[in-house]
Amino acid sequence: MLEVRRLFNILITFIFLTVTSSSCVDELLSETLIYSNNFNTLDLRNFTNARLFVFQGDTVAGFYHNEELKVRVLDLPPHNALRVTIDVLAHDSWDGNVDDGVSGPDFWYFKIDDKEVYRTTFSNTPCVNSFCLRQSFPQEYFRQNLPKTGSVRIYPVGRCNTGPNNSGTTKYRVTKIIPHVGKDVKLTMGDELLQLNARNPLCDESWSISKIEISAMEVS
């Protein structure tokens, strides 16, 4: 009898949790891709501080160092959220979460309509024995993940440096859903890089963008 009662209580608890949790889950009613740019068509309309260069055979927006790149997308359809996807190329010796006031932390962030919605760090420094400069990506700062965690591609060459000890270039895909209404949106991508010990900071760390996608969503 006690066993039956215990099983009954477990069943009631399960039903309650299922109903209450499902009632709080947003339902996606529609999603429409409204903007896509991989820069192969050299489309820089509505950009601020945009420039292009060819990296490993692909045209990308960049390179940037302690700068912001902005794009405004106009005439959005009715929506209450946006899905933003950005492919970021982290070139050369990003130092991730290191907080020594000399070489880091190395931040990358983006904003929607001038409000910061995502901030993280990247690390291109390989772990050797007990020496490991960890990064926050794919989570936001501050998290401790191994260098290059969550990357979608690792290039053997950087923008400036080559050779067996080069940190290379790492491609990361940043995706975030942000509540939003309005007919226009401004996307700002930027960084805060620190390398006081580098002879050429611009060549020591930089970043580029290989793709931007924005989708308008209706969520209930």
C-alpha angles and dihedrals in degrees: 000000000000090000091052091049091049092051090047091053091049090051093050091049091050092050091048094050092046094051096044095045095047091050089060097050115103116236119222108226099175142348126195127184104231103169134027127165128168091167094236088118090050090238109168099156114149092007126135120207092003123160133159137220136165118254119182091339096311127104110234137172109255165328107240136176121179089343141112130235117202136190130180120209115202137201099025118186119242110295143140099208140031130214108211121192121183128179107212125193112207107201126206127329108006108168102202118204098355107135107193100123089242111065104012170203092291109207132194120185145163135210136205114213090345094307115116110235103166135031127171143147132239128206125200093173113111119230113250118185106305094345110097128148102204128204136214098225131137084032125049122265124314107043130113112232130153118265114279093014110162095013119153096203137009118205118203091221133060127213093262110008131063135173139081094300096045118128090219125197126299125201117214127185111217115195127177137162113220129186107245142157130179139080097267136038133194118209117198123189121189149148145219107210126178126192110144089161095060123099090210110025093179090059096038096063133007141139141216138192120234099176142010125191128177125186127190113225136194109208126178 
